Amino acid sequence: MLCTYRQLRPESLIVQAFAHSIKRWKKLNLYAHTGNLMQDNNAFERCMRNAAAHQVQV
């Protein structure tokens, strides 16, 4: 990945994507090998949205 990253033009959008992945490589690698980490918090956000929508206004 680093070899490809170095060959790309700095202004391209793919360079930004590579940089994002490289910065988070340890965590991405851990997730890929174990699958134990949550990749997002959508379920939690939906739950909180429902709770907030049903609050009683005082």
Secondary structure as GFF3:
##gff-version 3
##sequence-region A 1 58
A	DSSP	alpha_helix	2	7	.	.	.	ID=ss1
A	DSSP	alpha_helix	13	23	.	.	.	ID=ss2
A	DSSP	alpha_helix	25	34	.	.	.	ID=ss3
A	DSSP	alpha_helix	42	53	.	.	.	ID=ss4
###
